[in-house]
Amino acid sequence: MFTETRGQVSLNHRIGPNEFTLSAAGSEEDYEDALRDSERVSLRLEARRNINPLTTLTAFAEAGTRKFVDEGEEFDEITAAIELSRQMTRRFQITLSGLYDERQSDDPLARSYDEWVGRLTLTYRLVGPATP
């Protein structure tokens, strides 16, 4: 169990069917029973385009630093993704996305990694407002 304190500020600008967002965020995770407390700061740039009223293309890149306070580890994190989303009916949506995630440390014993993830998401809304 942990408590997260998070803050974020964003600047959003729309030009026709395009929307651009620049965000800066900071967070702190405080674990009750484990020595995994961490602090993170990041910067994110996102671009979204409505290709037509039913189809949206989104891409983002985020870079940040995470410090594990109790262990003295520090990681640089980079994430980038592209996503194509199509509203099939008022309640059904299909999303195809690709994501790259990287965590690097100067410490050779640290848990550094990089990975590529592909995802197909099918969303059906049972309750709540349906998309027009």
ZAKE-8070 format. One record per atom (N, C-alpha, C): residue in one letter; x, y, z. Coordinates in steps of 0.05 Angstrom, whole numbers, plus 32768, in hexadecimal, padded with zeros to 4 digits. Atoms other than C-alpha are relative to their C-alpha. Layout:
// ZAKE-8070
aXYZ ...
END
This chain:
// ZAKE-8070
m80117FE98000 m800080008000 m801280198000 f7FF17FE78001 f801A80457FEF f7FEE80187FFB t800E7FE78005 t8004808D7FEB t8010800F7FEB e7FF37FF08015 e801280B67FAD e7FF7801C8001 t80067FE38002 t801681017FAB t800A80087FE4 r7FFA7FFA801C r8014811C7F64 r7FF7801C7FF9 g80087FE6800B g801381607F42 g800880017FE3 q7FFC7FFE801D q800F81727EF9 q7FF6801B7FF6 v80087FE7800E v800C81B17ECF v80027FFA7FE2 s80018005801C s7FF881AF7E86 s7FF9801A7FF0 l80067FEB8013 l7FF681DF7E4C l7FF47FF37FE7 n800E800D8016 n7FC481CD7E15 n7FFA80147FEB h80057FEE8016 h7FBD81EC7DD0 h7FF37FF07FE9 r800E800D8017 r7F8C81DA7D98 r800380117FE7 i7FFE7FF3801A i7F9881EA7D4F i7FF07FEF7FED g801280108011 g7F5E81D17D24 g7FFB7FE5800C p8005801B7FF5 p7F5A81857D2C p80177FF68011 n7FE980087FF1 n7F9D81837D50 n8000800C801C e7FFE7FF77FE4 e7FA881887D9B e801B7FF9800B f7FE680047FF5 f7FEB81907DBD f80008006801E t7FFF7FFD7FE3 t7FF981877E07 t801D7FFD800A l7FE680027FF3 l803981957E2E l7FFA7FFF801E s800680047FE4 s8038817B7E76 s801A7FFC800F a7FEB80067FED a8068817C7EB1 a7FF37FF48019 a800C800D7FE9 a805B814E7EEC a80157FF88014 g7FEF80097FEA g8078813A7F2E g7FEF7FEE8012 s800F80117FEE s806481017F5C s80127FF48015 e7FF2800D7FEA e807880DF7F9D e7FEF7FE98009 e800D80177FF6 e806780997FB2 e800C7FF9801B d7FF880067FE4 d806A80897FFD d7FF47FE58008 y8009801B7FF9 y8066803E800D y80007FFD801E e800380047FE3 e804E80298052 e80127FE98009 d7FF380187FF6 d806E7FE38056 d80197FF97FF1 a7FE980088010 a80A77FE48023 a801280187FFC l7FEC7FEB8005 l80E6800B8014 l800180067FE2 r80027FFA801D r80CF80217FCE r7FF6801C7FFC d80087FE48004 d80C0806B7FD9 d800E800C7FE8 s7FF37FF48018 s80CC80927F99 s7FF5801C7FFB e80077FE58009 e80CB80D87F7C e800480007FE2 r7FFE8000801D r80BF80E57F32 r7FF8801C7FF6 v80077FE8800F v80BF81227F05 v80017FF97FE2 s80018007801C s80AD81217EBB s7FF680177FF0 l800A7FED8014 l809F814A7E7D l7FF47FF07FE9 r800E80108014 r806D81327E48 r7FF680137FEA l800B7FF28017 l805C814A7E02 l7FED7FED7FF1 e80148011800D e801C81307DE1 e7FF4800F7FE9 a800D7FF58017 a7FFE813B7D9D a7FE87FEE7FF9 r801880108006 r7FB781257D8B r7FF3800D7FE7 r800E7FF68019 r7F94812B7D47 r7FE77FF07FFC n8019800D8008 n7F4C811C7D38 n80017FFE7FE2 i7FFE8005801C i7F5380FC7CF4 i7FE580047FF3 n801B7FFB8007 n7F0880FC7CED n7FF07FFF801A p800F7FFF7FE6 p7ECE81007D20 p80027FE68010 l7FFF80197FF2 l7ED880B67D31 l801C7FF58006 t7FE5800B7FFF t7F2380AC7D2C t80148015800B t7FED7FEE7FF4 t7F5A80CA7D57 t801C7FF38000 l7FE480097FFF l7FA680C37D51 l800E80118016 t7FF27FF47FEA t7FCF80D27D90 t801D7FF68002 a7FE480077FFB a801A80D37D9C a800A80108018 f7FF47FF17FEA f804180E67DDA f801C7FF58006 a7FE580087FF6 a808880E57DF6 a8002800D801C e7FFC7FF77FE4 e809980EB7E40 e801B7FF88009 a7FE680057FF5 a80DC80F17E62 a7FFF8008801E g80007FFA7FE4 g80E780EF7EAD g80167FF3800F t7FEC800C7FEE t811280DC7EE8 t7FF17FF68018 r800B800B7FE7 r80FE80AE7F21 r80167FF98013 k7FEC80067FEC k812580AA7F61 k7FF37FF08016 f800980117FEA f811B80717F93 f800F80098019 v7FF47FF27FE9 v812980967FD4 v800E7FEC8013 d7FF580137FEC d8135805A8002 d80177FF07FF5 e7FEB8011800B e816280347FD2 e801680107FF3 g7FEC7FEF800C g8188806F7FB5 g80037FFC7FE2 e7FFF8004801D e8178805A7F6D e7FF280177FF2 e800C7FEB8010 e8169808C7F37 e7FFF7FF77FE3 f80048009801C f814D807D7EF1 f7FF780177FEF d800B7FEF8014 d814280A47EB2 d7FEC7FF07FF1 e8016800F800D e810080907E92 e7FF7800F7FE7 i800A7FF58019 i80E9809B7E4A i7FE97FEE7FF7 t8017800F800A t80A580867E2F t7FF6800F7FE7 a800C7FF48018 a808880927DE9 a7FEB7FED7FF6 a80168011800A a804880797DCA a7FF2800D7FE9 i80127FF78016 i801B807F7D8D i7FE77FEF8002 e8019800E7FFC e7FD2806C7D8F e7FEC80097FEB l80157FFA8014 l7F9B80687D5A l7FE67FF5800C s801980077FF3 s7F5480677D76 s7FE980057FED r80177FFD8012 r7F13805C7D50 r7FE77FF98010 q801B80047FF4 q7ECC80647D6C q7FEF7FF07FEC m800F80118013 m7EA6802A7D4B m7FE280048003 t801C7FFA7FFA t7E6280367D6C t800080148017 r80027FED7FE9 r7E4880647DA3 r800D7FF58019 r7FF5800C7FE7 r7E6280337DD8 r80197FEF7FFB f7FEA80128006 f7E99800B7DB4 f8017800F7FF2 q7FE87FF3800B q7EE080237DA6 q80177FEC7FFD i7FE880118005 i7F1E80017D89 i801880138000 t7FE77FF07FFE t7F64801B7D99 t80187FEE7FFA l7FE7800E8006 l7FA680047D7B l801780128009 s7FEB7FEE7FF6 s7FE5801D7D9E s801A7FF18002 g7FE5800A7FFC g803080147DA2 g800E80128014 l7FF47FF27FEB l805A80287DDD l801D7FF88003 y7FE480067FFA y80A5802D7DEB y8005800B801C d7FFB7FF97FE5 d80BB802F7E34 d801D7FF98007 e7FE480047FF9 e810380377E4D e8006800B801B r7FF77FF77FE6 r8122803C7E91 r801E7FFB8001 q7FE380038000 q816D80497E97 q800C800B801A s7FF27FF77FE9 s819D80507ED1 s801E7FFE7FFB d7FE380028002 d81E8805D7ED7 d800B7FE98010 d7FF780167FEF d81EC80267F0B d7FFC7FE67FF0 p80028018800F p81FC7FE47EE7 p7FEF7FEA800D l801080147FF2 l81D67FBC7F1C l7FE380088002 a801C7FF67FFE a81967FE57F15 a7FEF7FF17FEC r8014800E8010 r81577FCC7EF4 r7FF980117FE7 s80057FF18019 s815E7FEE7EB0 s7FF27FEE7FEC y800E80108014 y81327FD77E76 y7FF780127FEA d800F7FF38015 d81127FEA7E34 d7FEE7FEB7FF4 e80138012800A e80D57FCC7E16 e7FED800D7FEC w80147FF78013 w80A57FD27DDC w7FE67FF18006 v801A800D7FFA v805B7FC47DE7 v7FEC80087FEA g80167FFB8013 g80237FBD7DB3 g7FE77FF8800E r801980067FF1 r7FDB7FBE7DCA r7FE980057FED l801A7FFC800D l7F967FB57DAB l7FEC80018017 t80137FFD7FEA t7F607FCF7DDA t7FE480037FF4 l801C7FFF8007 l7F167FC27DD1 l7FF1800B8018 t800F7FF37FEA t7EEA7FF07DFC t7FE380007FFA y801D7FFE8003 y7EA07FE77E06 y7FF5800D801A r800B7FF27FE9 r7E7C80187E35 r7FE47FF58007 l8019800A7FF7 l7E457FF67E5C l7FEE8015800D v800F7FEB7FF2 v7E3180317E87 v800D801B7FFA g7FF67FE58005 g7E3B807C7E83 g7FF8800A7FE4 p80087FF4801A p7E3280AA7E48 p800E7FF37FE9 a7FF4800B8018 a7E3D808C7E04 a800B80177FEF t7FF47FEC8011 t7E6980B17DD3 t7FED80067FE9 p80137FF98016 p7E3F80D77D9F p800B7FF67FE6 
END
